[in-house]
Amino acid sequence: MEQKKLKIRDLTMRDGQQSLFATRMTQSSIDRLLPLYENAGFYIMEVWGGAVPDSVMRYLDESPWERLRKASEAMKGKSLLSALSRGRNLFGYVPYPDSVLEGFYKEAIKNGLNVMRIFDALNDLDNVKESIRMINELGGIPDGAVCYTVDPKEEQPSGFFARLFAKKPEKIFTDEYFVDKAVVMEAYGAKIITLKDMAGLVNPSRIASIMPKLKAALKVPVDFHTHCTPGYGLASSLMAMIHGVDILDTNIWWFGGGSAAPALELIYVFARKLGIEVEVNMEAVGKIRKELRSVREELHDFDLVKSFPREFDPLTDKLPADVDEQFDRAIRAAKANDEEALLDACHSIEAYFGFPKPNLLVKEAEVPGGMYSNMVAQLKALQAEDLLDDAMRLIPKVRRDAGLVPLVTPTSQIVGSQAVSVALDRKKGNPDYSNPSNQFISLVKGEYGHTPVAIDPEFRAKITGSPEEKAYDVSKYKKPENPVLPEYGDVKLASNDEEYLLLELLPTVANGFLKRRRAEEWEKANADKAKAEAAAKSEEKPVDNEPITGEVLSAPMGGKVLEVNFKPGDKVKPGDVILVYEAMKMENDVEAEKEAVIKRIFVKPDDIVGTEAPLVEFE
């Protein structure tokens, strides 16, 4: 009998660092790891997409394209390189037209990308169909990902949802729901199907039920992607192995567990005991693991856990007899579908090695690890960490109000940001949803696609001004300007196609990133002139310190000012958008509440403001 084989997709350099360290791994760290990866034999390495294009520009001032190119050059085709695409939302937070999707896919494949994992945050397959077609036509491998999520808890809200579930007591997110989505994706041309459990909510018994159905219904390989946040990840991965999964997503030791996917080394121990061949060079993995520890040490400021698991090399380290027995007990329990014993054994294994305990708050709120780590990082930046627990508890409510959307970027960002906003509303004694973000309005309006459950028309009217669902209108898309920059010798902001694609994807972030590139080029050519301009700038007049006497509009949340639409002396009327600012990656309008004349505006584009900071003073 031929030995079973298991292929591995390594997530360390994309999803691993995104889930554990808020996507702050620098290019210099990546450069140290890549040569060690060349002969590791991973079937797929996820190195791009997801939050990487945004974060490397926003936080690290680095080029997303350079990151992809360097990975491709280093791997020399020995492992497939993959990226994560949010379908119609690509690597951003809003829907994009096909021209933007095709431009990015074409450029990515040209720069060495092989596999594009494509999902839609609402599981609306209309939003992935074109991406699958494009990737096939461009010579890439489309990987269709079905987003796993769960039905709401028993305590249901009153009103519309109570009536809805009274009429439809059956479950929405059944095995058949996910299998049907997978079958359609395969029919569209997906060459791999992934069950994408971004929140780690799929428990082992559910995998025992759903994995055989996926295998029976599909001809293409099945990949399982999960996280360990609520405590199911390792046990569910073992169950997937027993039930024939073809590809498993893992991280290397120091980037495994917690809010990330399971550690490859633990999967390897299970596979050896099951007689499954893991198609990876574990000696090469050992070399990566050694270097990866120092990389994690460098990420200390963004490390949610700040305690490392104990050292372990599955090729050379002998396990204590009682720990070895826990691996055997987990396998026996998995084969018997004894979930309680399986989870107990896996939690004992993780406790022995020092991986984080299950996060019960995350389990209760049903959120993905990346969303959780990002909320923590953003709330720290807002100096509002005390709101985390309240915001987490509000996530299920906001999710239900928004049509029971699965929580995966961008919906996780939208719902998470809105939960923080509602927590702020309650802290201030304001009604819920006093400050809906532009993206939450778009989601409720219908611009992101059809939600799994219809949104209450009354709620839609409250948030958007109309009870009717309205789809995203691609004809309204406006290509961003590529202005000439006179201050840098009349060069264009984006100097080539790949830079302009960044402007199309993330206009605000790319604008600052590309301006810094042009400034560097200009300064290199005009060093003396740049020094003189810097000296003149330092002598600019001080800020107006006149005391505030008029009525003031303040920032509902801390963030970054994106645009200011009025000037002192202008008259405004109710509903006029005076300025737009960004908080937790979501755009927020600051509107006039009544007719007034603007006396002073205290901010300008690119300013960082704190919660309750004064923005505008009226006469």
BELQUIFEN-V706654 format. One record per residue. N is the residue number from 1. RES is the residue in three letters. PHI is phi in whole degrees, 0 to 359 (* if undefined). OMEGA is omega as a letter, one per 30 degrees, with the letter a starting at -180 (* if undefined). BURIAL is + if it has 16 or more other ideal C-beta (glycine too) atoms within 10 Angstrom, else -. Layout:
N|RES|PHI|OMEGA|BURIAL ; N|RES|PHI|OMEGA|BURIAL
This chain:
1|MET|*|a|- ; 2|GLU|292|a|- ; 3|GLN|292|l|- ; 4|LYS|295|l|- ; 5|LYS|235|a|- ; 6|LEU|230|l|+ ; 7|LYS|272|a|+ ; 8|ILE|239|l|+ ; 9|ARG|257|l|+ ; 10|ASP|276|a|+ ; 11|LEU|256|a|+ ; 12|THR|311|a|+ ; 13|MET|273|l|+ ; 14|ARG|233|a|+ ; 15|ASP|292|a|+ ; 16|GLY|299|a|+ ; 17|GLN|289|l|+ ; 18|GLN|291|a|+ ; 19|SER|284|a|+ ; 20|LEU|256|a|+ ; 21|PHE|229|l|+ ; 22|ALA|53|l|+ ; 23|THR|58|a|+ ; 24|ARG|251|l|+ ; 25|MET|289|a|+ ; 26|THR|278|l|+ ; 27|GLN|297|a|- ; 28|SER|296|l|- ; 29|SER|293|l|+ ; 30|ILE|301|a|+ ; 31|ASP|298|l|- ; 32|ARG|288|a|- ; 33|LEU|275|a|+ ; 34|LEU|305|l|+ ; 35|PRO|299|a|- ; 36|LEU|284|a|+ ; 37|TYR|281|a|+ ; 38|GLU|309|a|- ; 39|ASN|252|a|- ; 40|ALA|283|l|+ ; 41|GLY|78|l|+ ; 42|PHE|294|l|+ ; 43|TYR|297|l|+ ; 44|ILE|224|l|+ ; 45|MET|242|l|+ ; 46|GLU|274|a|+ ; 47|VAL|235|a|+ ; 48|TRP|211|l|+ ; 49|GLY|78|a|+ ; 50|GLY|57|a|+ ; 51|ALA|273|a|+ ; 52|VAL|298|a|+ ; 53|PRO|304|l|+ ; 54|ASP|294|a|+ ; 55|SER|294|a|+ ; 56|VAL|293|l|+ ; 57|MET|282|a|+ ; 58|ARG|293|a|+ ; 59|TYR|254|a|+ ; 60|LEU|250|a|+ ; 61|ASP|55|a|- ; 62|GLU|237|a|+ ; 63|SER|270|l|+ ; 64|PRO|300|a|+ ; 65|TRP|294|l|+ ; 66|GLU|297|l|- ; 67|ARG|297|l|+ ; 68|LEU|293|a|+ ; 69|ARG|300|a|- ; 70|LYS|295|l|+ ; 71|ALA|297|a|+ ; 72|SER|295|a|+ ; 73|GLU|297|a|- ; 74|ALA|288|a|+ ; 75|MET|277|l|+ ; 76|LYS|52|l|- ; 77|GLY|76|a|- ; 78|LYS|280|l|- ; 79|SER|230|l|+ ; 80|LEU|289|l|+ ; 81|LEU|259|a|+ ; 82|SER|236|l|+ ; 83|ALA|227|l|+ ; 84|LEU|252|l|+ ; 85|SER|247|l|+ ; 86|ARG|271|l|+ ; 87|GLY|63|a|+ ; 88|ARG|300|a|+ ; 89|ASN|269|l|+ ; 90|LEU|55|l|+ ; 91|PHE|246|a|+ ; 92|GLY|245|a|+ ; 93|TYR|233|l|+ ; 94|VAL|226|l|+ ; 95|PRO|289|l|+ ; 96|TYR|240|l|+ ; 97|PRO|287|a|+ ; 98|ASP|301|a|- ; 99|SER|298|l|- ; 100|VAL|288|l|+ ; 101|LEU|300|a|+ ; 102|GLU|297|l|+ ; 103|GLY|300|l|+ ; 104|PHE|292|a|+ ; 105|TYR|298|a|+ ; 106|LYS|297|a|+ ; 107|GLU|292|a|+ ; 108|ALA|295|l|+ ; 109|ILE|293|l|+ ; 110|LYS|299|a|- ; 111|ASN|267|l|+ ; 112|GLY|111|l|+ ; 113|LEU|285|l|+ ; 114|ASN|251|a|+ ; 115|VAL|245|l|+ ; 116|MET|247|l|+ ; 117|ARG|277|a|+ ; 118|ILE|242|l|+ ; 119|PHE|223|l|+ ; 120|ASP|238|a|+ ; 121|ALA|296|l|+ ; 122|LEU|258|a|+ ; 123|ASN|58|l|+ ; 124|ASP|273|a|+ ; 125|LEU|290|l|+ ; 126|ASP|299|a|- ; 127|ASN|275|a|+ ; 128|VAL|245|a|+ ; 129|LYS|305|a|+ ; 130|GLU|293|l|+ ; 131|SER|297|l|+ ; 132|ILE|299|l|+ ; 133|ARG|298|a|- ; 134|MET|298|a|+ ; 135|ILE|298|l|+ ; 136|ASN|300|a|+ ; 137|GLU|294|a|- ; 138|LEU|274|l|+ ; 139|GLY|92|l|- ; 140|GLY|267|l|+ ; 141|ILE|249|l|+ ; 142|PRO|280|l|+ ; 143|ASP|246|a|+ ; 144|GLY|274|a|+ ; 145|ALA|253|l|+ ; 146|VAL|264|a|+ ; 147|CYS|280|l|+ ; 148|TYR|281|l|+ ; 149|THR|209|a|+ ; 150|VAL|236|l|+ ; 151|ASP|290|l|- ; 152|PRO|296|l|+ ; 153|LYS|293|a|- ; 154|GLU|297|a|- ; 155|GLU|286|a|- ; 156|GLN|264|l|- ; 157|PRO|289|l|- ; 158|SER|278|l|- ; 159|GLY|77|a|- ; 160|PHE|303|a|+ ; 161|PHE|295|l|+ ; 162|ALA|298|l|- ; 163|ARG|294|a|- ; 164|LEU|299|a|- ; 165|PHE|285|l|+ ; 166|ALA|293|l|- ; 167|LYS|283|a|- ; 168|LYS|236|a|- ; 169|PRO|289|a|- ; 170|GLU|292|a|- ; 171|LYS|291|l|- ; 172|ILE|269|a|- ; 173|PHE|268|l|+ ; 174|THR|275|l|- ; 175|ASP|306|a|- ; 176|GLU|296|l|- ; 177|TYR|303|a|+ ; 178|PHE|288|a|+ ; 179|VAL|296|l|+ ; 180|ASP|299|l|- ; 181|LYS|298|a|+ ; 182|ALA|297|a|+ ; 183|VAL|297|l|- ; 184|VAL|294|l|- ; 185|MET|299|l|+ ; 186|GLU|299|l|+ ; 187|ALA|296|l|- ; 188|TYR|290|l|+ ; 189|GLY|121|l|+ ; 190|ALA|295|a|+ ; 191|LYS|262|l|+ ; 192|ILE|221|l|+ ; 193|ILE|240|l|+ ; 194|THR|249|l|+ ; 195|LEU|273|a|+ ; 196|LYS|260|a|+ ; 197|ASP|259|a|+ ; 198|MET|293|a|+ ; 199|ALA|262|a|+ ; 200|GLY|69|a|+ ; 201|LEU|267|a|+ ; 202|VAL|279|a|+ ; 203|ASN|276|a|+ ; 204|PRO|302|a|+ ; 205|SER|297|l|+ ; 206|ARG|291|l|+ ; 207|ILE|296|l|+ ; 208|ALA|299|l|+ ; 209|SER|274|a|+ ; 210|ILE|274|a|+ ; 211|MET|297|l|+ ; 212|PRO|300|l|- ; 213|LYS|291|l|- ; 214|LEU|296|a|+ ; 215|LYS|298|a|- ; 216|ALA|288|a|- ; 217|ALA|273|a|- ; 218|LEU|245|l|+ ; 219|LYS|262|a|- ; 220|VAL|272|l|+ ; 221|PRO|299|l|+ ; 222|VAL|252|l|+ ; 223|ASP|248|l|+ ; 224|PHE|241|a|+ ; 225|HIS|237|l|+ ; 226|THR|215|l|+ ; 227|HIS|229|a|+ ; 228|CYS|263|a|+ ; 229|THR|312|a|+ ; 230|PRO|276|l|+ ; 231|GLY|106|a|+ ; 232|TYR|262|a|+ ; 233|GLY|308|a|+ ; 234|LEU|293|a|+ ; 235|ALA|295|a|+ ; 236|SER|290|l|+ ; 237|SER|294|l|+ ; 238|LEU|300|l|+ ; 239|MET|297|l|+ ; 240|ALA|296|l|+ ; 241|MET|298|a|+ ; 242|ILE|296|a|+ ; 243|HIS|259|l|+ ; 244|GLY|89|l|- ; 245|VAL|301|a|+ ; 246|ASP|272|a|+ ; 247|ILE|229|l|+ ; 248|LEU|237|l|+ ; 249|ASP|269|a|+ ; 250|THR|219|l|+ ; 251|ASN|239|l|+ ; 252|ILE|280|a|+ ; 253|TRP|343|a|+ ; 254|TRP|289|l|+ ; 255|PHE|249|a|+ ; 256|GLY|257|l|+ ; 257|GLY|72|a|+ ; 258|GLY|62|a|+ ; 259|SER|273|l|+ ; 260|ALA|256|l|+ ; 261|ALA|288|a|+ ; 262|PRO|298|l|+ ; 263|ALA|284|l|+ ; 264|LEU|304|a|+ ; 265|GLU|298|l|+ ; 266|LEU|289|l|+ ; 267|ILE|298|l|+ ; 268|TYR|297|l|+ ; 269|VAL|298|l|+ ; 270|PHE|299|a|+ ; 271|ALA|298|l|+ ; 272|ARG|299|a|- ; 273|LYS|289|a|- ; 274|LEU|272|a|+ ; 275|GLY|74|l|- ; 276|ILE|259|l|+ ; 277|GLU|274|l|- ; 278|VAL|274|a|+ ; 279|GLU|278|a|- ; 280|VAL|217|l|+ ; 281|ASN|275|a|- ; 282|MET|289|l|+ ; 283|GLU|293|l|- ; 284|ALA|294|l|+ ; 285|VAL|300|l|+ ; 286|GLY|300|l|+ ; 287|LYS|291|l|+ ; 288|ILE|296|a|+ ; 289|ARG|302|a|+ ; 290|LYS|298|a|- ; 291|GLU|287|a|- ; 292|LEU|294|l|+ ; 293|ARG|298|a|- ; 294|SER|292|l|- ; 295|VAL|296|l|+ ; 296|ARG|296|l|+ ; 297|GLU|300|l|- ; 298|GLU|291|a|- ; 299|LEU|267|a|+ ; 300|HIS|310|a|- ; 301|ASP|297|a|- ; 302|PHE|252|a|+ ; 303|ASP|281|a|+ ; 304|LEU|294|a|+ ; 305|VAL|264|l|- ; 306|LYS|63|l|- ; 307|SER|229|a|- ; 308|PHE|271|l|- ; 309|PRO|294|l|+ ; 310|ARG|290|l|- ; 311|GLU|301|l|- ; 312|PHE|202|l|+ ; 313|ASP|239|a|- ; 314|PRO|294|l|+ ; 315|LEU|278|a|- ; 316|THR|237|a|- ; 317|ASP|273|l|- ; 318|LYS|271|a|- ; 319|LEU|283|l|+ ; 320|PRO|303|a|- ; 321|ALA|304|a|- ; 322|ASP|290|l|- ; 323|VAL|285|l|- ; 324|ASP|302|l|- ; 325|GLU|294|l|- ; 326|GLN|295|l|+ ; 327|PHE|296|l|+ ; 328|ASP|295|a|- ; 329|ARG|295|l|+ ; 330|ALA|298|a|+ ; 331|ILE|295|l|+ ; 332|ARG|299|a|- ; 333|ALA|294|l|+ ; 334|ALA|296|a|+ ; 335|LYS|294|l|- ; 336|ALA|270|a|- ; 337|ASN|54|l|- ; 338|ASP|264|a|+ ; 339|GLU|296|a|+ ; 340|GLU|300|l|- ; 341|ALA|293|l|+ ; 342|LEU|298|l|+ ; 343|LEU|295|l|+ ; 344|ASP|298|l|+ ; 345|ALA|294|a|+ ; 346|CYS|293|l|+ ; 347|HIS|293|l|+ ; 348|SER|294|l|+ ; 349|ILE|298|a|+ ; 350|GLU|295|l|+ ; 351|ALA|294|l|- ; 352|TYR|300|a|+ ; 353|PHE|277|l|+ ; 354|GLY|89|l|- ; 355|PHE|284|a|+ ; 356|PRO|300|l|+ ; 357|LYS|290|l|- ; 358|PRO|305|l|+ ; 359|ASN|269|a|+ ; 360|LEU|289|l|- ; 361|LEU|296|l|- ; 362|VAL|295|l|+ ; 363|LYS|300|a|+ ; 364|GLU|291|a|- ; 365|ALA|278|l|+ ; 366|GLU|60|a|+ ; 367|VAL|237|l|+ ; 368|PRO|284|a|+ ; 369|GLY|300|a|+ ; 370|GLY|297|l|+ ; 371|MET|294|a|+ ; 372|TYR|297|a|+ ; 373|SER|295|l|+ ; 374|ASN|290|l|+ ; 375|MET|297|l|+ ; 376|VAL|298|a|+ ; 377|ALA|297|a|+ ; 378|GLN|291|l|+ ; 379|LEU|293|l|+ ; 380|LYS|298|a|- ; 381|ALA|297|l|- ; 382|LEU|276|a|+ ; 383|GLN|55|a|- ; 384|ALA|226|a|+ ; 385|GLU|300|a|- ; 386|ASP|294|a|- ; 387|LEU|272|a|+ ; 388|LEU|301|a|+ ; 389|ASP|298|l|- ; 390|ASP|297|a|- ; 391|ALA|296|l|+ ; 392|MET|297|a|+ ; 393|ARG|292|a|- ; 394|LEU|276|a|+ ; 395|ILE|302|l|+ ; 396|PRO|302|l|+ ; 397|LYS|295|a|- ; 398|VAL|297|l|+ ; 399|ARG|297|l|+ ; 400|ARG|297|a|+ ; 401|ASP|300|a|+ ; 402|ALA|268|l|+ ; 403|GLY|93|l|+ ; 404|LEU|57|a|+ ; 405|VAL|292|l|+ ; 406|PRO|301|a|+ ; 407|LEU|259|l|+ ; 408|VAL|208|a|+ ; 409|THR|305|g|+ ; 410|PRO|269|a|+ ; 411|THR|295|l|+ ; 412|SER|295|l|+ ; 413|GLN|297|a|+ ; 414|ILE|295|a|+ ; 415|VAL|292|l|+ ; 416|GLY|298|l|+ ; 417|SER|298|a|+ ; 418|GLN|290|l|+ ; 419|ALA|297|l|+ ; 420|VAL|298|a|+ ; 421|SER|296|l|+ ; 422|VAL|294|l|+ ; 423|ALA|299|l|+ ; 424|LEU|295|l|+ ; 425|ASP|304|a|+ ; 426|ARG|292|l|- ; 427|LYS|297|a|- ; 428|LYS|272|a|- ; 429|GLY|80|l|- ; 430|ASN|269|l|- ; 431|PRO|296|l|- ; 432|ASP|302|l|+ ; 433|TYR|64|l|+ ; 434|SER|293|a|- ; 435|ASN|229|l|+ ; 436|PRO|290|l|+ ; 437|SER|290|l|+ ; 438|ASN|302|a|+ ; 439|GLN|290|l|+ ; 440|PHE|294|l|+ ; 441|ILE|300|l|+ ; 442|SER|296|l|+ ; 443|LEU|298|a|+ ; 444|VAL|292|l|+ ; 445|LYS|294|a|+ ; 446|GLY|115|a|+ ; 447|GLU|287|l|+ ; 448|TYR|272|a|+ ; 449|GLY|126|a|+ ; 450|HIS|278|l|+ ; 451|THR|282|a|+ ; 452|PRO|304|l|+ ; 453|VAL|235|a|+ ; 454|ALA|299|l|- ; 455|ILE|280|l|+ ; 456|ASP|306|a|+ ; 457|PRO|304|l|- ; 458|GLU|295|l|- ; 459|PHE|293|l|+ ; 460|ARG|299|l|+ ; 461|ALA|296|l|- ; 462|LYS|297|a|+ ; 463|ILE|275|a|+ ; 464|THR|251|a|+ ; 465|GLY|93|l|- ; 466|SER|216|l|- ; 467|PRO|281|a|- ; 468|GLU|272|l|- ; 469|GLU|285|l|+ ; 470|LYS|229|a|- ; 471|ALA|286|l|- ; 472|TYR|295|a|+ ; 473|ASP|260|a|- ; 474|VAL|295|a|- ; 475|SER|292|a|- ; 476|LYS|273|a|- ; 477|TYR|296|l|- ; 478|LYS|246|l|- ; 479|LYS|295|a|- ; 480|PRO|294|l|+ ; 481|GLU|291|l|- ; 482|ASN|240|a|- ; 483|PRO|289|l|- ; 484|VAL|279|a|- ; 485|LEU|253|a|- ; 486|PRO|299|a|- ; 487|GLU|291|l|- ; 488|TYR|240|l|+ ; 489|GLY|81|l|- ; 490|ASP|62|l|- ; 491|VAL|273|l|- ; 492|LYS|279|a|+ ; 493|LEU|302|l|+ ; 494|ALA|262|a|+ ; 495|SER|270|a|- ; 496|ASN|203|a|- ; 497|ASP|297|a|- ; 498|GLU|293|l|+ ; 499|GLU|290|l|+ ; 500|TYR|294|l|+ ; 501|LEU|299|l|+ ; 502|LEU|297|l|+ ; 503|LEU|296|l|+ ; 504|GLU|292|a|+ ; 505|LEU|286|a|+ ; 506|LEU|224|a|+ ; 507|PRO|306|a|- ; 508|THR|292|a|+ ; 509|VAL|293|a|+ ; 510|ALA|294|l|+ ; 511|ASN|302|l|+ ; 512|GLY|295|a|- ; 513|PHE|299|a|+ ; 514|LEU|288|l|+ ; 515|LYS|299|l|- ; 516|ARG|294|l|- ; 517|ARG|293|a|+ ; 518|ARG|294|l|+ ; 519|ALA|297|l|- ; 520|GLU|300|a|- ; 521|GLU|296|a|- ; 522|TRP|293|a|+ ; 523|GLU|296|l|+ ; 524|LYS|299|a|- ; 525|ALA|274|a|- ; 526|ASN|224|a|- ; 527|ALA|303|a|- ; 528|ASP|294|a|- ; 529|LYS|296|l|- ; 530|ALA|297|l|+ ; 531|LYS|297|a|- ; 532|ALA|296|l|- ; 533|GLU|294|l|- ; 534|ALA|296|l|- ; 535|ALA|294|l|- ; 536|ALA|296|a|- ; 537|LYS|298|a|- ; 538|SER|291|a|- ; 539|GLU|261|l|- ; 540|GLU|299|a|- ; 541|LYS|297|a|- ; 542|PRO|292|l|- ; 543|VAL|293|l|- ; 544|ASP|298|a|- ; 545|ASN|255|l|- ; 546|GLU|301|a|- ; 547|PRO|297|l|- ; 548|ILE|279|l|- ; 549|THR|240|a|- ; 550|GLY|267|l|- ; 551|GLU|290|a|- ; 552|VAL|238|l|+ ; 553|LEU|262|a|+ ; 554|SER|248|l|- ; 555|ALA|286|l|+ ; 556|PRO|297|l|+ ; 557|MET|220|l|+ ; 558|GLY|291|l|+ ; 559|GLY|175|a|+ ; 560|LYS|243|l|+ ; 561|VAL|287|a|+ ; 562|LEU|261|a|+ ; 563|GLU|208|l|- ; 564|VAL|238|a|+ ; 565|ASN|259|a|- ; 566|PHE|228|l|+ ; 567|LYS|225|l|- ; 568|PRO|307|a|- ; 569|GLY|97|l|- ; 570|ASP|288|l|- ; 571|LYS|267|l|- ; 572|VAL|235|l|+ ; 573|LYS|237|a|- ; 574|PRO|306|l|- ; 575|GLY|95|l|- ; 576|ASP|297|l|+ ; 577|VAL|275|a|- ; 578|ILE|286|l|+ ; 579|LEU|207|l|+ ; 580|VAL|237|l|+ ; 581|TYR|226|a|+ ; 582|GLU|251|l|+ ; 583|ALA|225|a|+ ; 584|MET|53|l|+ ; 585|LYS|69|l|+ ; 586|MET|252|l|+ ; 587|GLU|276|a|+ ; 588|ASN|229|l|+ ; 589|ASP|272|l|+ ; 590|VAL|253|a|+ ; 591|GLU|253|l|- ; 592|ALA|289|a|+ ; 593|GLU|264|l|- ; 594|LYS|201|l|- ; 595|GLU|292|a|- ; 596|ALA|196|l|+ ; 597|VAL|247|a|- ; 598|ILE|285|l|+ ; 599|LYS|268|a|+ ; 600|ARG|218|l|+ ; 601|ILE|242|a|+ ; 602|PHE|272|a|+ ; 603|VAL|230|l|+ ; 604|LYS|222|a|- ; 605|PRO|307|a|- ; 606|ASP|84|l|- ; 607|ASP|292|l|- ; 608|ILE|261|a|- ; 609|VAL|239|l|+ ; 610|GLY|267|l|- ; 611|THR|302|a|+ ; 612|GLU|72|l|- ; 613|ALA|294|l|+ ; 614|PRO|293|l|- ; 615|LEU|251|a|+ ; 616|VAL|221|l|+ ; 617|GLU|246|l|+ ; 618|PHE|259|l|+ ; 619|GLU|300|*|-
